[in-house]
Amino acid sequence: MSHDPIDILRFATADLPPEDRYPAWLARSWPRVDAIYRTEPFEPFDVSFESAELGEILFVYTEITGMRWERRLQDIRSSDFDPLMVNMMFE
């Protein structure tokens, strides 16, 4: 029995100059083209993530610096993004 490999999408900002990291993260087209949250970093920004899809389930592992996240009513109304998210935070 043969199995297709699982595609893993990776994104990281560590190789970018610090002033370009947050804009690069905002400009990425994954998981949505339009913003679904409003964010504001409160420390120097850096992120790395890996994601893999198994059928309709998307698994994502992310390491990201501290930010404020806001999901406004107009963001909810203009988006088809309706996830069930399980977050684990480590300090």
DRENVEX-283726 format. One record per atom (N, C-alpha, C): residue in one letter; y, z, x. Coordinates in steps of 0.2 Angstrom, whole numbers, plus 5000, padded with zeros to 4 digits. Layout:
AYZX/...
***
This chain:
M499450005004/M500050005000/M500650005005/S501149955003/S501749955007/S502349985003/H502750015007/H503350055004/H503950025007/D504450005003/D505149985006/D505450045009/P505850035014/P506150095017/P506750115013/I506950175013/I507550205009/I508150185013/D508650155010/D509250135013/D509650205014/I509950215019/I510350275020/I511050245022/L511550265018/L512250245019/L512550305023/R512950285028/R513250335033/R514050325033/F514450375033/F515150375034/F515350435038/A515750425043/A516050475047/A516750455050/T517150505051/T517850495053/T517950525060/A517350555063/A517450585070/A517750535075/D517550475075/D517750425080/D518450405079/L518850425074/L519450395072/L520050445075/P520650425076/P521150475078/P521250515072/P521450585073/P521550635068/P521950605062/E522550575064/E522950555059/E522750495054/D522150465056/D521850405053/D521250425048/R521050485049/R520350515046/R520450515039/Y520950555036/Y520950565029/Y521150495026/P521650455028/P521750395025/P521150345025/A520750345030/A520050305030/A519550335025/W519550395024/W519050425019/W519350405012/L519950405011/L520250395004/L520150315003/A520150275008/A520050205007/A519350175006/R518850225008/R518150195007/R518050175000/S517550134999/S517450114992/S516850144989/W516550194992/W516050234989/W516150304988/P515950334983/P515550304978/P515850264972/R516550274972/R516950234967/R517450194970/V517750144967/V518350104970/V518950154968/D518950174962/D519550214961/D519450294962/A519950324963/A519850404965/A519650434958/I519150484959/I518950524954/I519150594954/Y519350614960/Y519650674961/Y520350664965/R520850714964/R521450714968/R521250764974/T521350744980/T521250794985/T521850804990/E521850864993/E522350874998/E522050925003/P522050895009/P521750935015/P522250995016/F521951055018/F522351105020/F522151125028/E521851085031/E521651095038/E521551025041/P521551015048/P521450945050/P520750915048/F520850855045/F520350825041/F519750795046/D519150805043/D518550765046/D518050775041/V517650715041/V517050715036/V516450675039/S515850685037/S515350645039/S514850655033/F514550595030/F514050605025/F513550555026/E512950565023/E512350525022/E512150525015/S511950465012/S511750465005/S511150415005/A510750435000/A510150394999/A510050394991/E509850334988/E509650324981/E508950324980/L508650364976/L507950364974/L507950344966/G507950284964/G507950264957/G508750274955/E508850314950/E509450334947/E509750394950/I509450424955/I509650484958/I509950474965/L510550504966/L510850494972/L510850554976/F510650564982/F510650624986/F511150614991/V511550664992/V512150654997/V512150725001/Y512150715008/Y512350775012/Y512950755016/T513450805015/T514150795017/T514350865021/E514650845027/E515050905030/E515750875030/I516250925027/I516950905026/I517350965027/T517950955029/T518351005031/T518651035024/G519051085024/G519351115018/G519851075015/M519851065008/M520351035004/M520351064997/R520951054994/R520951064987/R520751004983/W520351014978/W520050964974/W520250974967/E520550914963/E520750924956/E520450864953/R520150874947/R519950824942/R520350824936/R520850784935/R521350784930/R521050744924/L521350764918/L521150734912/L521150654912/Q521750634915/Q521750554915/Q521250524920/D521050564925/D520550544930/D519850534926/I519750584922/I519050584918/I519050534913/R519650524909/R519650464904/R519550394907/S519850384913/S519850324916/S519250304920/S518750354921/S518150344925/S517550344921/D517050304923/D516350314920/D515950364924/F516250394929/F515850444934/F515750504930/D515150524928/D514950584925/D514350614928/P514450644934/P513850664938/P513650734936/L513050754938/L512850824938/L512750834946/M513250884948/M513250894955/M513050964957/V512650974962/V512451034964/V512751044971/N513151094972/N513551104979/N513251164982/M513151164989/M513051224993/M513551224998/M513851274999/M514351285004/M514151335009/F514251325015/F514051365021/F514651375025/E514751435027/E515351455032/E515051475039/
***
